[in-house]
Amino acid sequence: MNRIKVFLASSIELKEDRKEFEIFINRKNNSWSNKGMYLELMIWEDFLDSLSQTRLQDEYNKAIKVCDIFVMLFHSKVGKYTQEEFEIALSEFSKKGKPIIFTYFKDIPTTENSNENDAISLRVFQERLKQLGHFPPTYKNNEGLREHFNKQLDKLSENGFIELQTQASNKKGIKVTIANSKNVNTGNISAGGNISFGDNTTNNI
């Protein structure tokens, strides 16, 4: 069974979106279970909130360094830790070609509780993405997010980054495992010369 590690980053305001994303990953695993692939979702909710020699955020950052796909959701703000996680993912991609980075902006009206500091953090991050030549897809509901990310996973399967297996039988009835092509092309979107994102097309989804 092959494993692809998926790290999900977002602020606490998107807690429900995170839950729905986890459900989607579980369903995708069910559909891929007979193809030798398992998506291991890495979320901060699963980390032990216990005393350690380092801050807990350092443990999250270590997980980012070994993940294959980094997904970031943001809405009315981008907290300093979420920003830190993005920069680590970006640095890792620049050094070794992964994780593939996906960012999604939830484009719905903000609540009355949002403040100026939140708005500033959002504008700063959006400008950062613009400098990288990346324009994140937008989503209005979890259905749109699931549909878009599901298509991206299928694309990663098609280009060989995610290797699904199928079972074929030869004339002697011996099962033969066939994997997708290993000629991986993760550069379908590029920014800053050597930085690739999973999608830089702005869509309302």
Sequence and secondary structure as in RCSB ss.txt:
>XXXX:A:sequence
MNRIKVFLASSIELKEDRKEFEIFINRKNNSWSNKGMYLELMIWEDFLDSLSQTRLQDEYNKAIKVCDIFVMLFH
SKVGKYTQEEFEIALSEFSKKGKPIIFTYFKDIPTTENSNENDAISLRVFQERLKQLGHFPPTYKNNEGLREHFN
KQLDKLSENGFIELQTQASNKKGIKVTIANSKNVNTGNISAGGNISFGDNTTNNI
>XXXX:A:secstr
 EEEEEEEE  GGGHHHHHHHHHHHHHHHHHHGGGTEEEEEE GGGS     SS HHHHHHHHHHH SEEEEEES
S   HHHHHHHHHHHHHHHHHS SEEEEEEE S   TT  HHHHHHHHHHHHHHHHTT    EESSHHHHHHHHH
HHHHHHHHTTSS  EEEEE TT  EEEEE        SSEETTTEEBS     B 
